[in-house]
Each structure stands twice: as C-alpha cells, then as structure tokens.
Amino acid sequence: KAGVTQTPRYLIKTRGQQVTLSCSPISGHRSVSWYQQTPGQGLQFLFEYFSETQRNKGNFPGRFSGRQFSNSRSEMNVSTLELGDSALYLCASSPDGNSEKLFFGSGTQLSVL
Amino acid sequence: GESVGLHLPTLSVQEGDNSIINCAYSNSASDYFIWYKQESGKGPQFIIDIRSNMDKRQGQRVTVLLNKTVKHLSLQIAATQPGDSAVYFCAENREGSQGNLIFGKGTKLSVKP
C-alpha cells in the first residue's frame, strides 16, 4: 500500500505570492490533516478534512486554507506569503481522524524569500 | 496552557545501551498517546501508541509506559542502534480530536558507535 504522498517536495516563493500544496492520502483513508513544522514552534495543527468537509481548524490566519476532493486527495493554499510561513508542511492521513494514529507524508519544504 | 512537552531536548547514548525518552502531558482528558520518530528530511513515522486504559505496551525493541497519576509518558528503546538516531515526538489525542494531535517539542536522540 502506498504511503502518504506530498508534492512538491520543495518550493521557493517570494513574499506576497500564493502557493498550493498537494497531498494524496493512503488508499481508503478519508481523513486528511495538515501540520506546519518549524524549529521554533514545532508541529502545529492547521486543519483536518473528512469527506470533503473541514471538520477541525487550528489557530492559523485565514491566509491558510484547504480543501479535499471526492477521492480524499487534499490541497492546502497559503495566500499573501510572509517570511514566517517558511516551514515544512506535513500532510497526514487516517481512516477517520479520531483517536487513532496519523500517517505522515515526507512534507513540502516551503521557503519564502 | 494545555501542552505535551518533553523533559530533555537532546539525548546521547552508546550503541547497544537502552534509551529512555520522557514526556509530560497536562490534559487529563487525553485518552490516546503516540510516539513518533522523525529522521532528517522525512515526516514523522509512527513507532508505538497506548490508550489511557493501559499503563504499558511493548513493541519490537520499544516499550511505552504511561503514568496517568503524574501525567507522564516514556519511550524505552532497547539495544539502541545507530539507525535509531532521530528526533522523537510524543503526541496526545483526545476523543473527537478530528486529526488534531498535540505534539511535544521533540527529543533528539544521538547514538554513538
């Protein structure tokens, strides 16, 4: 069974631009969560999608958004990029997202210049 | 505030020795705990989990201990190998969390040959 796949692996953007990251969950998993990882703040929850609906959201500004498609694939978008958005963005999937382990992809390393 | 934290940011052990990584959590409502291993350039990889109705769980070379009285979690790695060198995170999950794992800051384990 293929694991969680994230594309692209690396991205370099400039301030003010917007970016879209993609995630394909493990086959059969319907819950997809997104996390931001930085050296200073560690792993922080962005949001979770299940059956194309955002069920849960962390404490991030509205510039961070996402969506999920009918095949459970998910995208997240960050608009008006800031230097502080430079981070590793991790996607994780699980069967239903409740009280169970999450399976993580290798992440997208975003650098904002 | 509610958080999961780790007692030590770094841990250095000799190859073949046993390693113990500790974690404290603050929310007594947490009912599920997970240990992840993250190697450089990769996403967190599931190691072992434990539910709050248990106090010990064993895997292959790893054991997780849960002490609910003092809200303490530990990961024991037997016969530590160079391939165990990584950052280890504990994470807590609550019923209805919908993809939101709360991660500790991580402990970097270095194994000396």
Chai-1 contact restraints between the chains, C-beta under 6 A:
chainA,res_idxA,chainB,res_idxB,connection_type,confidence,min_distance_angstrom,max_distance_angstrom,comment,restraint_id
A,S31,B,G99,contact,1.0,0.0,6.0,A-B,restraint_1
A,S33,B,G99,contact,1.0,0.0,6.0,A-B,restraint_2
A,G42,B,F103,contact,1.0,0.0,6.0,A-B,restraint_3
A,G42,B,K105,contact,1.0,0.0,6.0,A-B,restraint_4
A,L43,B,F103,contact,1.0,0.0,6.0,A-B,restraint_5
A,F45,B,N100,contact,1.0,0.0,6.0,A-B,restraint_6
A,E48,B,Q98,contact,1.0,0.0,6.0,A-B,restraint_7
A,E48,B,G99,contact,1.0,0.0,6.0,A-B,restraint_8
A,R55,B,Q98,contact,1.0,0.0,6.0,A-B,restraint_9
A,N56,B,Q98,contact,1.0,0.0,6.0,A-B,restraint_10
A,N56,B,G99,contact,1.0,0.0,6.0,A-B,restraint_11
A,N56,B,N100,contact,1.0,0.0,6.0,A-B,restraint_12
A,L90,B,G43,contact,1.0,0.0,6.0,A-B,restraint_13
A,G97,B,Q98,contact,1.0,0.0,6.0,A-B,restraint_14
A,G97,B,G99,contact,1.0,0.0,6.0,A-B,restraint_15
A,S99,B,Y32,contact,1.0,0.0,6.0,A-B,restraint_16
A,S99,B,N93,contact,1.0,0.0,6.0,A-B,restraint_17
A,S99,B,E95,contact,1.0,0.0,6.0,A-B,restraint_18
A,K101,B,I34,contact,1.0,0.0,6.0,A-B,restraint_19
A,K101,B,F46,contact,1.0,0.0,6.0,A-B,restraint_20
A,K101,B,D49,contact,1.0,0.0,6.0,A-B,restraint_21
A,F104,B,G43,contact,1.0,0.0,6.0,A-B,restraint_22
A,F104,B,P44,contact,1.0,0.0,6.0,A-B,restraint_23
A,G105,B,G43,contact,1.0,0.0,6.0,A-B,restraint_24
A,S106,B,K42,contact,1.0,0.0,6.0,A-B,restraint_25
A,S106,B,G43,contact,1.0,0.0,6.0,A-B,restraint_26
A,G107,B,G43,contact,1.0,0.0,6.0,A-B,restraint_27
